[in-house]
Amino acid sequence: MKGYLLDTNHVNAWENETPSFVHRLEQIPLDSKIFVCAITVGELEGGHRITKTTNQTRRDEFTAFVVKHLHPNTIPLTLATRTYYAEILARIWDKHRPPPGRRTERHLVELGVDVNDVWTVAVAWEHNLTLLTSDAMTVIRGVVPEVAYENWC
């Protein structure tokens, strides 16, 4: 597969028609596609449901954008995705060994690792896609050089 996987910040840039994003989007080769991970769609939906400042009209507009642009190009998690996810976690553990007895979630939070980002990078790696993100993801990037990262925002 040839293309790009959008993180939440790049989906927002697309929906808001951020000039730097739109300019780069218009320049991608015809044989490249834009994809989004099912985890990212869930993060976006969750954000809209828990945000008290977003009105129903805004949520409806966002849902229409998601249905039109994201659903047709959403990559689901598969049984194969789990191996990439597990490898990323193993590499984080090898490089950043937690103290004995520390829970996984706590250790990742203390390292600044968002589990949703681990899943998103796993999908990009599995499908050989460039991940578009403005997030630092320092720890993840440090253990997954196989994934290319770009920021169009």
C-alpha positions as a Markdown table, in Angstrom:
| # | Residue | x | y | z |
|---|---|---|---|---|
| 1 | Met | 0.0 | 0.0 | 0.0 |
| 2 | Lys | 1.3 | 3.4 | -0.8 |
| 3 | Gly | 0.1 | 6.4 | 1.0 |
| 4 | Tyr | -0.3 | 8.3 | 4.3 |
| 5 | Leu | -2.0 | 7.6 | 7.6 |
| 6 | Leu | -3.5 | 10.6 | 9.3 |
| 7 | Asp | -3.3 | 11.2 | 13.1 |
| 8 | Thr | -6.1 | 13.2 | 14.7 |
| 9 | Asn | -4.4 | 16.5 | 14.3 |
| 10 | His | -4.1 | 16.0 | 10.5 |
| 11 | Val | -7.8 | 14.9 | 10.2 |
| 12 | Asn | -8.7 | 18.2 | 12.0 |
| 13 | Ala | -6.4 | 20.1 | 9.6 |
| 14 | Trp | -8.1 | 18.5 | 6.6 |
| 15 | Glu | -11.6 | 19.2 | 7.9 |
| 16 | Asn | -10.6 | 22.8 | 8.8 |
| 17 | Glu | -8.9 | 23.2 | 5.4 |
| 18 | Thr | -5.7 | 24.3 | 7.0 |
| 19 | Pro | -3.7 | 25.8 | 4.1 |
| 20 | Ser | -0.4 | 24.0 | 4.7 |
| 21 | Phe | -2.3 | 20.6 | 4.9 |
| 22 | Val | -4.5 | 21.3 | 1.8 |
| 23 | His | -1.4 | 22.4 | -0.2 |
| 24 | Arg | 0.5 | 19.2 | 0.6 |
| 25 | Leu | -2.7 | 17.1 | 0.0 |
| 26 | Glu | -3.0 | 18.6 | -3.5 |
| 27 | Gln | 0.6 | 17.6 | -4.2 |
| 28 | Ile | 0.5 | 13.9 | -3.4 |
| 29 | Pro | 1.2 | 11.5 | -6.2 |
| 30 | Leu | -1.9 | 9.9 | -7.9 |
| 31 | Asp | -0.8 | 6.5 | -6.8 |
| 32 | Ser | -0.8 | 7.5 | -3.1 |
| 33 | Lys | -3.9 | 7.4 | -0.9 |
| 34 | Ile | -4.9 | 9.0 | 2.4 |
| 35 | Phe | -5.9 | 6.6 | 5.1 |
| 36 | Val | -7.0 | 6.8 | 8.7 |
| 37 | Cys | -6.8 | 4.2 | 11.4 |
| 38 | Ala | -10.0 | 3.0 | 13.1 |
| 39 | Ile | -8.4 | 4.0 | 16.4 |
| 40 | Thr | -8.1 | 7.6 | 15.1 |
| 41 | Val | -11.8 | 7.7 | 14.1 |
| 42 | Gly | -12.7 | 6.5 | 17.6 |
| 43 | Glu | -10.6 | 9.2 | 19.2 |
| 44 | Leu | -12.2 | 11.8 | 17.1 |
| 45 | Glu | -15.7 | 10.5 | 17.8 |
| 46 | Gly | -15.0 | 10.3 | 21.5 |
| 47 | Gly | -13.7 | 13.9 | 21.5 |
| 48 | His | -16.9 | 15.1 | 19.9 |
| 49 | Arg | -19.1 | 13.2 | 22.3 |
| 50 | Ile | -17.3 | 14.3 | 25.5 |
| 51 | Thr | -16.7 | 18.0 | 24.5 |
| 52 | Lys | -19.4 | 20.1 | 26.1 |
| 53 | Thr | -18.6 | 23.1 | 23.9 |
| 54 | Thr | -19.4 | 21.5 | 20.6 |
| 55 | Asn | -23.0 | 22.0 | 19.5 |
| 56 | Gln | -25.2 | 19.5 | 17.7 |
| 57 | Thr | -24.8 | 21.3 | 14.3 |
| 58 | Arg | -21.0 | 21.1 | 14.6 |
| 59 | Arg | -21.2 | 17.4 | 15.5 |
| 60 | Asp | -23.4 | 16.7 | 12.5 |
| 61 | Glu | -21.0 | 18.6 | 10.2 |
| 62 | Phe | -18.1 | 16.6 | 11.6 |
| 63 | Thr | -20.0 | 13.3 | 11.2 |
| 64 | Ala | -20.8 | 14.2 | 7.5 |
| 65 | Phe | -17.0 | 14.8 | 7.0 |
| 66 | Val | -16.1 | 11.5 | 8.6 |
| 67 | Val | -18.6 | 9.6 | 6.5 |
| 68 | Lys | -17.5 | 11.2 | 3.3 |
| 69 | His | -13.8 | 11.3 | 3.7 |
| 70 | Leu | -12.7 | 8.9 | 6.4 |
| 71 | His | -15.0 | 5.9 | 6.4 |
| 72 | Pro | -14.1 | 4.8 | 2.9 |
| 73 | Asn | -10.4 | 4.9 | 3.8 |
| 74 | Thr | -10.4 | 3.6 | 7.3 |
| 75 | Ile | -8.0 | 0.8 | 8.1 |
| 76 | Pro | -9.4 | -1.6 | 10.8 |
| 77 | Leu | -7.2 | -3.3 | 13.3 |
| 78 | Thr | -6.5 | -6.9 | 12.4 |
| 79 | Leu | -5.0 | -9.9 | 14.0 |
| 80 | Ala | -1.7 | -9.0 | 12.3 |
| 81 | Thr | -1.8 | -5.5 | 13.8 |
| 82 | Arg | -1.4 | -7.0 | 17.2 |
| 83 | Thr | 2.1 | -8.2 | 16.4 |
| 84 | Tyr | 3.2 | -4.7 | 15.4 |
| 85 | Tyr | 1.6 | -3.3 | 18.5 |
| 86 | Ala | 3.3 | -5.9 | 20.7 |
| 87 | Glu | 6.7 | -5.3 | 19.0 |
| 88 | Ile | 6.5 | -1.6 | 19.7 |
| 89 | Leu | 5.7 | -2.2 | 23.4 |
| 90 | Ala | 8.5 | -4.8 | 23.6 |
| 91 | Arg | 10.9 | -2.2 | 22.1 |
| 92 | Ile | 9.8 | 0.5 | 24.5 |
| 93 | Trp | 10.3 | -2.0 | 27.4 |
| 94 | Asp | 13.8 | -2.9 | 26.1 |
| 95 | Lys | 14.8 | 0.7 | 25.9 |
| 96 | His | 12.9 | 2.1 | 28.9 |
| 97 | Arg | 12.8 | -0.7 | 31.4 |
| 98 | Pro | 10.1 | 0.0 | 34.1 |
| 99 | Pro | 10.8 | -0.5 | 37.8 |
| 100 | Pro | 9.6 | -3.8 | 39.1 |
| 101 | Gly | 5.9 | -3.9 | 39.8 |
| 102 | Arg | 5.0 | -0.8 | 37.7 |
| 103 | Arg | 1.8 | -1.2 | 35.8 |
| 104 | Thr | 2.0 | -1.0 | 32.0 |
| 105 | Glu | -0.4 | 2.0 | 31.7 |
| 106 | Arg | 1.4 | 4.0 | 34.4 |
| 107 | His | 4.8 | 3.4 | 32.9 |
| 108 | Leu | 3.6 | 4.4 | 29.4 |
| 109 | Val | 2.0 | 7.6 | 30.8 |
| 110 | Glu | 5.2 | 8.5 | 32.7 |
| 111 | Leu | 7.1 | 8.0 | 29.4 |
| 112 | Gly | 4.6 | 10.3 | 27.6 |
| 113 | Val | 3.3 | 7.5 | 25.5 |
| 114 | Asp | -0.3 | 7.5 | 24.5 |
| 115 | Val | -1.6 | 3.9 | 23.8 |
| 116 | Asn | -3.7 | 5.1 | 20.9 |
| 117 | Asp | -0.5 | 6.4 | 19.3 |
| 118 | Val | 1.1 | 3.0 | 19.7 |
| 119 | Trp | -1.9 | 1.4 | 17.8 |
| 120 | Thr | -1.8 | 4.1 | 15.1 |
| 121 | Val | 2.0 | 3.6 | 14.6 |
| 122 | Ala | 1.4 | -0.1 | 14.5 |
| 123 | Val | -1.1 | 0.3 | 11.7 |
| 124 | Ala | 1.2 | 2.6 | 9.7 |
| 125 | Trp | 4.0 | 0.1 | 10.1 |
| 126 | Glu | 1.8 | -2.9 | 9.2 |
| 127 | His | 0.7 | -1.2 | 6.0 |
| 128 | Asn | 4.0 | 0.6 | 5.2 |
| 129 | Leu | 2.3 | 4.1 | 5.4 |
| 130 | Thr | 3.8 | 7.4 | 6.2 |
| 131 | Leu | 2.3 | 8.7 | 9.5 |
| 132 | Leu | 1.2 | 12.3 | 9.3 |
| 133 | Thr | 1.2 | 13.7 | 12.8 |
| 134 | Ser | 2.2 | 16.9 | 14.7 |
| 135 | Asp | 2.6 | 14.9 | 17.9 |
| 136 | Ala | 6.2 | 14.5 | 19.1 |
| 137 | Met | 5.8 | 10.7 | 19.9 |
| 138 | Thr | 9.5 | 10.8 | 21.0 |
| 139 | Val | 9.6 | 7.4 | 22.7 |
| 140 | Ile | 7.6 | 5.7 | 19.9 |
| 141 | Arg | 9.7 | 7.3 | 17.1 |
| 142 | Gly | 12.8 | 6.2 | 19.0 |
| 143 | Val | 11.9 | 2.6 | 18.8 |
| 144 | Val | 10.1 | 2.4 | 15.4 |
| 145 | Pro | 12.5 | 3.7 | 12.7 |
| 146 | Glu | 10.7 | 1.6 | 10.2 |
| 147 | Val | 7.8 | 4.2 | 10.0 |
| 148 | Ala | 8.3 | 7.5 | 8.2 |
| 149 | Tyr | 6.7 | 10.5 | 10.0 |
| 150 | Glu | 5.8 | 13.8 | 8.5 |
| 151 | Asn | 4.0 | 16.9 | 9.7 |
| 152 | Trp | 1.9 | 18.8 | 7.2 |
| 153 | Cys | 0.4 | 21.2 | 9.7 |
